[in-house]
Amino acid sequence: MASGNSEDVKFDYEGALSLARNLWAFADDVEAAAGNRLTSASAALKDWKGTYGDQFAGRANLEQTDLGLVVAGLRTEADGWAAAWKDAMDEQNRRLYARKVDKMKEDRSTAAKIGDFFTGFEYPPEPAPVTKPSPGGFYATACLGA
């Protein structure tokens, strides 16, 4: 009997976590660069007065806001890839569980199947959801079939 459970989820598990790590690290780099630029801008503005100093201060503040948004966006995307990893892992585990149940049913004798009609069939426990990998390291929290 063919079902959607007969095929594995097509997903690059390690690639997703690697991308999440890289996005998070890039966010760290952008955040550090923003801090360095703020320090440099503050030093420049100590003696820079007048209209051009005000214009520079406005652009420096806008840059800090924009860089903050970039950092937040990168971290959101990294977290999204970790969530996609979790969703794919949970779906694959559901498929493996369904295959196991189908195999158990197939292997039962006719007499056992008739008995199941009256007493019911006892399924193994369903797989527990895996934990989403945490920011920074984004290490796998489970392996397939666990």
ZAGU-36433 format. One record per atom (N, C-alpha, C): residue number from 1; residue in one letter; atom name; x, y, z negated. Coordinates in steps of 0.001 Angstrom, whole numbers, padded with zeros to 6 digits. Each point is the difference from the previous one (the first is absolute). Example, Ala and Ser with C-alpha at 12.3 -4.5 7.8 and 13.67 -1.06 7.14 Angstrom:
2
NODE     i   aa   at        c1        c2        c3
NODE     1    a    N    013190   -005690   -007800
NODE     1    a   CA   -000890    001190    000000
NODE     1    a    C    000900    001200    000000
NODE     2    s    N   -000350    001050    000720
NODE     2    s   CA    000820    001190   -000060
NODE     2    s    C   -000770    001090   -000730
//
This chain:
146
NODE     i   aa   at        c1        c2        c3
NODE     1    m    N    000850   -001161    000000
NODE     1    m   CA   -000850    001161    000000
NODE     1    m    C    000904    001235    000000
NODE     2    a    N   -000144    000845    001034
NODE     2    a   CA    000831    001191    000125
NODE     2    a    C   -000665    001184   -000685
NODE     3    s    N    000798    000795   -000638
NODE     3    s   CA   -000514    001204   -000644
NODE     3    s    C    001086    001068    000023
NODE     4    g    N   -000361    001204   -000436
NODE     4    g   CA    000978    001079   -000066
NODE     4    g    C    001104   -000274   -000994
NODE     5    n    N   -000223   -001000   -000844
NODE     5    n   CA    000999   -000328   -001011
NODE     5    n    C    001142   -000838    000553
NODE     6    s    N   -000152   -000473    001229
NODE     6    s   CA    001013   -000901    000547
NODE     6    s    C    001258    000740    000450
NODE     7    e    N   -000078    001313    000145
NODE     7    e   CA    001169    000771    000423
NODE     7    e    C    000510    000861   -001147
NODE     8    d    N    001314    000170   -000038
NODE     8    d   CA    000610    000858   -001006
NODE     8    d    C   -000234    001466    000361
NODE     9    v    N    000054    000852   -001000
NODE     9    v   CA   -000071    001437    000221
NODE     9    v    C    001284    000415    000705
NODE    10    k    N   -000140    000739    001066
NODE    10    k   CA    001177    000480    000731
NODE    10    k    C    000378    001369   -000578
NODE    11    f    N    001021   -000003   -000823
NODE    11    f   CA    000415    001209   -000697
NODE    11    f    C    001475   -000115   -000337
NODE    12    d    N    000735    001076    000172
NODE    12    d   CA    001424    000027   -000338
NODE    12    d    C    000137    000408   -001472
NODE    13    y    N   -000044   -000994   -000865
NODE    13    y   CA    000004    000248   -001442
NODE    13    y    C    001258    000745   -000439
NODE    14    e    N    001164   -000523    000356
NODE    14    e   CA    001250    000638   -000428
NODE    14    e    C    000170    001351    000689
NODE    15    g    N   -000409    000089    001259
NODE    15    g   CA    000102    001272    000720
NODE    15    g    C   -000829    001092   -000652
NODE    16    a    N   -001186   -000342   -000469
NODE    16    a   CA   -000865    000987   -000650
NODE    16    a    C    000640    000519   -001286
NODE    17    l    N    000566   -000911   -000796
NODE    17    l   CA    000627    000437   -001253
NODE    17    l    C    001297    000763    000273
NODE    18    s    N    000718   -000397    001027
NODE    18    s   CA    001212    000721    000371
NODE    18    s    C   -000348    001427    000436
NODE    19    l    N   -001048    000125    000792
NODE    19    l   CA   -000439    001331    000429
NODE    19    l    C   -000437    000831   -001199
NODE    20    a    N   -000725   -000599   -000925
NODE    20    a   CA   -000422    000715   -001207
NODE    20    a    C    001217    000501   -000778
NODE    21    r    N    001011   -000856   -000147
NODE    21    r   CA    001223    000412   -000710
NODE    21    r    C    000679    001163    000710
NODE    22    n    N    000100   -000107    001336
NODE    22    n   CA    000668    001050    000773
NODE    22    n    C   -000754    001323   -000064
NODE    23    l    N   -001325   -000053    000086
NODE    23    l   CA   -000794    001227   -000103
NODE    23    l    C    000174    000640   -001372
NODE    24    w    N    000000   -000824   -001042
NODE    24    w   CA    000161    000525   -001366
NODE    24    w    C    001388    000625   -000171
NODE    25    a    N    001022   -000667    000524
NODE    25    a   CA    001368    000531   -000086
NODE    25    a    C    000125    001307    000781
NODE    26    f    N   -000653    000067    001156
NODE    26    f   CA    000030    001230    000788
NODE    26    f    C   -000699    001125   -000763
NODE    27    a    N   -001093   -000321   -000679
NODE    27    a   CA   -000681    000997   -000827
NODE    27    a    C    000934    000505   -001097
NODE    28    d    N    000763   -000908   -000601
NODE    28    d   CA    000982    000405   -001020
NODE    28    d    C    001034    000960    000604
NODE    29    d    N    000472   -000313    001212
NODE    29    d   CA    000991    000851    000673
NODE    29    d    C   -000571    001386    000306
NODE    30    v    N   -001232    000027    000498
NODE    30    v   CA   -000640    001288    000311
NODE    30    v    C   -000206    000803   -001281
NODE    31    e    N   -000387   -000672   -001064
NODE    31    e   CA   -000209    000666   -001287
NODE    31    e    C    001311    000602   -000520
NODE    32    a    N    001087   -000756    000135
NODE    32    a   CA    001316    000508   -000432
NODE    32    a    C    000427    001182    000855
NODE    33    a    N   -000230   -000090    001309
NODE    33    a   CA    000351    001105    000898
NODE    33    a    C   -000816    001242   -000339
NODE    34    a    N   -001273   -000189   -000326
NODE    34    a   CA   -000848    001138   -000375
NODE    34    a    C    000545    000675   -001251
NODE    35    g    N    000448   -000793   -000955
NODE    35    g   CA    000587    000568   -001215
NODE    35    g    C    001269    000782    000292
NODE    36    n    N    000836   -000553    000872
NODE    36    n   CA    001244    000693    000370
NODE    36    n    C   -000304    001307    000728
NODE    37    r    N   -000982   -000020    000884
NODE    37    r   CA   -000355    001201    000753
NODE    37    r    C   -000607    001054   -000933
NODE    38    l    N   -000756   -000432   -000981
NODE    38    l   CA   -000579    000945   -000952
NODE    38    l    C    001112    000672   -000802
NODE    39    t    N    000983   -000782   -000419
NODE    39    t   CA    001138    000554   -000738
NODE    39    t    C    000746    001017    000861
NODE    40    s    N    000234   -000346    001263
NODE    40    s   CA    000708    000907    000910
NODE    40    s    C   -000811    001268    000262
NODE    41    a    N   -001307   -000160    000191
NODE    41    a   CA   -000859    001160    000257
NODE    41    a    C   -000026    000917   -001221
NODE    42    s    N   -000079   -000588   -001187
NODE    42    s   CA   -000015    000808   -001227
NODE    42    s    C    001299    000779   -000149
NODE    43    a    N    001110   -000637    000329
NODE    43    a   CA    001302    000683   -000087
NODE    43    a    C    000063    001149    001010
NODE    44    a    N   -000520   -000228    001203
NODE    44    a   CA    000027    001044    001022
NODE    44    a    C   -000878    001180   -000384
NODE    45    l    N   -001105   -000270   -000653
NODE    45    l   CA   -000955    001059   -000328
NODE    45    l    C    000409    000845   -001205
NODE    46    k    N    001050   -000423   -000734
NODE    46    k   CA    000431    000794   -001151
NODE    46    k    C    000394    001417    000408
NODE    47    d    N    000715    000099    001099
NODE    47    d   CA    000479    001310    000444
NODE    47    d    C   -000720    000492    001256
NODE    48    w    N   -000922   -000768    000521
NODE    48    w   CA   -000667    000374    001245
NODE    48    w    C   -001309    000691   -000342
NODE    49    k    N   -000039    001291    000199
NODE    49    k   CA   -001167    000802   -000364
NODE    49    k    C   -000620    000584    001274
NODE    50    g    N   -001199    000457   -000139
NODE    50    g   CA   -000655    000691    001108
NODE    50    g    C   -000891   -000911    000835
NODE    51    t    N   -000403    000540    001136
NODE    51    t   CA   -000953   -000682    000882
NODE    51    t    C    000518   -001352    000462
NODE    52    y    N    001239   -000048    000432
NODE    52    y   CA    000541   -001275    000506
NODE    52    y    C    000149   -001034   -001122
NODE    53    g    N    000319    000474   -001172
NODE    53    g   CA    000061   -000903   -001146
NODE    53    g    C   -001368   -000556   -000329
NODE    54    d    N   -001015    000868    000078
NODE    54    d   CA   -001376   -000448   -000259
NODE    54    d    C   -000449   -001012    001060
NODE    55    q    N    000325    000286    001264
NODE    55    q   CA   -000355   -000928    001084
NODE    55    q    C    000697   -001350   -000192
NODE    56    f    N    001273    000060   -000371
NODE    56    f   CA    000752   -001236   -000228
NODE    56    f    C   -000614   -000784   -001167
NODE    57    a    N   -000351    000683   -001059
NODE    57    a   CA   -000604   -000662   -001168
NODE    57    a    C   -001310   -000662    000399
NODE    58    g    N   -000797    000677    000809
NODE    58    g   CA   -001260   -000589    000469
NODE    58    g    C    000234   -001253    000829
NODE    59    r    N    000973    000056    000902
NODE    59    r   CA    000307   -001188    000828
NODE    59    r    C    000559   -001134   -000856
NODE    60    a    N    000823    000349   -000992
NODE    60    a   CA    000574   -001029   -000892
NODE    60    a    C   -001112   -000670   -000815
NODE    61    n    N   -000954    000787   -000476
NODE    61    n   CA   -001118   -000575   -000755
NODE    61    n    C   -000873   -000889    000884
NODE    62    l    N   -000252    000470    001223
NODE    62    l   CA   -000784   -000801    000938
NODE    62    l    C    000720   -001313    000324
NODE    63    e    N    001306    000085    000164
NODE    63    e   CA    000782   -001215    000268
NODE    63    e    C   -000111   -000984   -001154
NODE    64    q    N    000064    000495   -001224
NODE    64    q   CA   -000119   -000886   -001167
NODE    64    q    C   -001365   -000683   -000031
NODE    65    t    N   -001048    000754    000324
NODE    65    t   CA   -001349   -000581    000051
NODE    65    t    C   -000067   -001072    001088
NODE    66    d    N    000529    000321    001172
NODE    66    d   CA   -000029   -000957    001115
NODE    66    d    C    000800   -001258   -000327
NODE    67    l    N    001172    000181   -000585
NODE    67    l   CA    000813   -001166   -000350
NODE    67    l    C   -000692   -000848   -001060
NODE    68    g    N   -000704    000634   -000923
NODE    68    g   CA   -000773   -000744   -000995
NODE    68    g    C   -001082   -000844    000671
NODE    69    l    N   -000641    000556    001015
NODE    69    l   CA   -001019   -000743    000736
NODE    69    l    C    000607   -001165    000776
NODE    70    v    N    001177    000223    000561
NODE    70    v   CA    000685   -001078    000726
NODE    70    v    C    000353   -001133   -000959
NODE    71    v    N    000537    000342   -001153
NODE    71    v   CA    000359   -001016   -001004
NODE    71    v    C   -001238   -000783   -000418
NODE    72    a    N   -001086    000711   -000286
NODE    72    a   CA   -001243   -000674   -000401
NODE    72    a    C   -000508   -000907    001119
NODE    73    g    N    000070    000472    001240
NODE    73    g   CA   -000445   -000813    001137
NODE    73    g    C    000841   -001258    000177
NODE    74    l    N    001305    000136   -000141
NODE    74    l   CA    000883   -001165    000125
NODE    74    l    C   -000292   -001020   -001094
NODE    75    r    N   -000223    000473   -001211
NODE    75    r   CA   -000292   -000911   -001111
NODE    75    r    C   -001368   -000682    000201
NODE    76    t    N   -000964    000752    000524
NODE    76    t   CA   -001316   -000582    000284
NODE    76    t    C    000114   -001091    001055
NODE    77    e    N    000767    000254    001035
NODE    77    e   CA    000191   -001004    001054
NODE    77    e    C    000720   -001236   -000539
NODE    78    a    N    000994    000205   -000823
NODE    78    a   CA    000718   -001133   -000602
NODE    78    a    C   -000954   -000851   -000828
NODE    79    d    N   -000817    000668   -000793
NODE    79    d   CA   -000978   -000715   -000815
NODE    79    d    C   -001023   -000715    000883
NODE    80    g    N   -000342    000610    001118
NODE    80    g   CA   -000929   -000631    000943
NODE    80    g    C    000552   -001284    000586
NODE    81    w    N    001291   -000019    000303
NODE    81    w   CA    000609   -001235    000523
NODE    81    w    C    000040   -001080   -001079
NODE    82    a    N    000214    000402   -001252
NODE    82    a   CA   -000040   -000980   -001091
NODE    82    a    C   -001415   -000558   -000155
NODE    83    a    N   -001003    000861    000160
NODE    83    a   CA   -001395   -000457   -000084
NODE    83    a    C   -000325   -000934    001169
NODE    84    a    N    000519    000306    001185
NODE    84    a   CA   -000220   -000877    001158
NODE    84    a    C    000648   -001364   -000233
NODE    85    w    N    001186   -000011   -000605
NODE    85    w   CA    000672   -001256   -000340
NODE    85    w    C   -000889   -000811   -000940
NODE    86    k    N   -000526    000660   -001043
NODE    86    k   CA   -000861   -000673   -000969
NODE    86    k    C   -001241   -000567    000680
NODE    87    d    N   -000642    000796    000845
NODE    87    d   CA   -001210   -000455    000693
NODE    87    d    C    000292   -001201    000894
NODE    88    a    N    001104    000053    000742
NODE    88    a   CA    000367   -001128    000875
NODE    88    a    C    000330   -001240   -000822
NODE    89    m    N    000698    000187   -001101
NODE    89    m   CA    000361   -001124   -000862
NODE    89    m    C   -001265   -000636   -000598
NODE    90    d    N   -000920    000828   -000474
NODE    90    d   CA   -001249   -000525   -000563
NODE    90    d    C   -000801   -000754    001061
NODE    91    e    N   -000067    000553    001208
NODE    91    e   CA   -000747   -000679    001072
NODE    91    e    C    000653   -001329    000363
NODE    92    q    N    001312   -000028    000089
NODE    92    q   CA    000692   -001257    000323
NODE    92    q    C   -000244   -001026   -001097
NODE    93    n    N    000051    000421   -001247
NODE    93    n   CA   -000255   -000936   -001095
NODE    93    n    C   -001438   -000516    000032
NODE    94    r    N   -000960    000853    000389
NODE    94    r   CA   -001388   -000461    000144
NODE    94    r    C   -000102   -001053    001096
NODE    95    r    N    000728    000227    001102
NODE    95    r   CA   -000016   -000969    001108
NODE    95    r    C    000639   -001328   -000417
NODE    96    l    N    001097    000081   -000718
NODE    96    l   CA    000646   -001232   -000472
NODE    96    l    C   -000919   -000759   -000950
NODE    97    y    N   -000688    000725   -000851
NODE    97    y   CA   -000952   -000612   -000928
NODE    97    y    C   -001123   -000687    000780
NODE    98    a    N   -000544    000685    001002
NODE    98    a   CA   -001088   -000580    000797
NODE    98    a    C    000467   -001260    000718
NODE    99    r    N    001218    000017    000502
NODE    99    r   CA    000541   -001206    000652
NODE    99    r    C    000098   -001153   -000992
NODE   100    k    N    000448    000321   -001199
NODE   100    k   CA    000133   -001027   -001040
NODE   100    k    C   -001367   -000597   -000330
NODE   101    v    N   -001011    000828   -000136
NODE   101    v   CA   -001352   -000481   -000297
NODE   101    v    C   -000520   -000846    001161
NODE   102    d    N    000193    000481    001236
NODE   102    d   CA   -000445   -000775    001171
NODE   102    d    C    000668   -001364    000037
NODE   103    k    N    001297   -000045   -000297
NODE   103    k   CA    000748   -001261    000008
NODE   103    k    C   -000522   -000938   -001085
NODE   104    m    N   -000280    000563   -001176
NODE   104    m   CA   -000543   -000824   -001090
NODE   104    m    C   -001333   -000615    000419
NODE   105    k    N   -000837    000792    000645
NODE   105    k   CA   -001308   -000495    000434
NODE   105    k    C    000145   -001081    001064
NODE   106    e    N    000921    000214    000931
NODE   106    e   CA    000223   -000978    001066
NODE   106    e    C    000489   -001334   -000547
NODE   107    d    N    000819    000059   -001014
NODE   107    d   CA    000616   -001211   -000548
NODE   107    d    C   -000934   -000789   -000923
NODE   108    r    N   -001162    000523   -000288
NODE   108    r   CA   -000916   -000701   -000911
NODE   108    r    C   -000719   -001115    000750
NODE   109    s    N   -000222   -001075   -000689
NODE   109    s   CA   -000706   -001140    000597
NODE   109    s    C   -001484    000336    000166
NODE   110    t    N   -000674   -000797    000805
NODE   110    t   CA   -001433    000193    000206
NODE   110    t    C   -000758   -000132   -001303
NODE   111    a    N    000369   -000976   -000813
NODE   111    a   CA   -000667   -000190   -001288
NODE   111    a    C    000190    001222   -000889
NODE   112    a    N    001211    000557    000009
NODE   112    a   CA    000272    001185   -000811
NODE   112    a    C   -000816    001186    000508
NODE   113    k    N   -000133    000102    001333
NODE   113    k   CA   -000786    001097    000573
NODE   113    k    C   -001470   -000123   -000392
NODE   114    i    N   -000511   -001232   -000025
NODE   114    i   CA   -001385   -000220   -000417
NODE   114    i    C   -000145    000374   -001473
NODE   115    g    N    000964   -000390   -000808
NODE   115    g   CA   -000014    000379   -001416
NODE   115    g    C    000073    001509   -000171
NODE   116    d    N    000779    000666    000875
NODE   116    d   CA    000112    001463   -000054
NODE   116    d    C   -001349    000667    000230
NODE   117    f    N   -000831   -000628    000824
NODE   117    f   CA   -001322    000543    000285
NODE   117    f    C   -000805    000127   -001293
NODE   118    f    N    000169   -000968   -000888
NODE   118    f   CA   -000772   -000006   -001248
NODE   118    f    C    000711    000746   -001135
NODE   119    t    N    001306   -000114   -000043
NODE   119    t   CA    000730    000586   -001130
NODE   119    t    C    000750    001282    000365
NODE   120    g    N    000134    000261    001264
NODE   120    g   CA    000744    001183    000440
NODE   120    g    C    001468   -000322    000195
NODE   121    f    N    000656    000873    000725
NODE   121    f   CA    001421   -000162    000281
NODE   121    f    C    000756    001020   -000835
NODE   122    e    N    001001   -000460   -000742
NODE   122    e   CA    000764    000903   -000859
NODE   122    e    C    001200    000551    000763
NODE   123    y    N   -000032    001300    000230
NODE   123    y   CA    001068    000663    000739
NODE   123    y    C    001170    000323   -000923
NODE   124    p    N    001201    000037    000561
NODE   124    p   CA    001135    000470   -000805
NODE   124    p    C   -000178    001501   -000257
NODE   125    p    N    000705    000542   -000976
NODE   125    p   CA   -000144    001437   -000273
NODE   125    p    C    000498    000839    001190
NODE   126    e    N   -000705    001076    000253
NODE   126    e   CA    000394    000895    001095
NODE   126    e    C    001292    000722   -000362
NODE   127    p    N    000769    000400    001025
NODE   127    p   CA    001259    000705   -000298
NODE   127    p    C   -000284    001373   -000605
NODE   128    a    N    000815    000368   -000955
NODE   128    a   CA   -000118    001322   -000621
NODE   128    a    C    000592    001041    000949
NODE   129    p    N   -000545    001203   -000004
NODE   129    p   CA    000583    001059    000835
NODE   129    p    C    001433    000291   -000437
NODE   130    v    N    000839    000331    000955
NODE   130    v   CA    001380    000348   -000329
NODE   130    v    C    000047    001471   -000412
NODE   131    t    N    001039    000368   -000695
NODE   131    t   CA    000203    001379   -000435
NODE   131    t    C    000680    000774    001109
NODE   132    k    N   -000448    001230    000201
NODE   132    k   CA    000625    000858    001016
NODE   132    k    C    001415    000341   -000446
NODE   133    p    N    000975   -000103    000901
NODE   133    p   CA    001369    000376   -000358
NODE   133    p    C    000086    001457   -000465
NODE   134    s    N    000873    000242   -000956
NODE   134    s   CA    000132    001323   -000614
NODE   134    s    C    000950    000893    000780
NODE   135    p    N   -000243    001314   -000086
NODE   135    p   CA    000857    000967    000699
NODE   135    p    C    001464   -000116   -000405
NODE   136    g    N    000819    000453    000908
NODE   136    g   CA    001444   -000052   -000192
NODE   136    g    C    000570   -001257    000618
NODE   137    g    N   -000018   -001077   -000763
NODE   137    g   CA    000552   -001257    000500
NODE   137    g    C   -000936   -000738    000930
NODE   138    f    N   -001301    000144   -000202
NODE   138    f   CA   -001002   -000703    000799
NODE   138    f    C    000384   -001462    000198
NODE   139    y    N    000287   -000685   -001105
NODE   139    y   CA    000356   -001408    000060
NODE   139    y    C   -001256   -000836    000115
NODE   140    a    N    000081   -001092    000737
NODE   140    a   CA   -001138   -000916    000156
NODE   140    a    C   -000418   -000498   -001381
NODE   141    t    N   -001303   -000025   -000234
NODE   141    t   CA   -000516   -000443   -001293
NODE   141    t    C   -000511   -001429    000052
NODE   142    a    N    000076   -000613    001172
NODE   142    a   CA   -000444   -001398    000176
NODE   142    a    C    000615   -000509    001278
NODE   143    c    N   -000121   -001302    000191
NODE   143    c   CA    000418   -000587    001262
NODE   143    c    C   -001205   -000714    000599
NODE   144    l    N    000059   -000269    001270
NODE   144    l   CA   -001143   -000624    000670
NODE   144    l    C   -000340   -001336   -000637
NODE   145    g    N   -001290   -000226   -000195
NODE   145    g   CA   -000465   -001248   -000555
NODE   145    g    C    000017   -000025   -001513
NODE   146    a    N    000418    001116   -000618
NODE   146    a   CA    000072    000036   -001471
NODE   146    a    C   -001329    000399   -000592
//
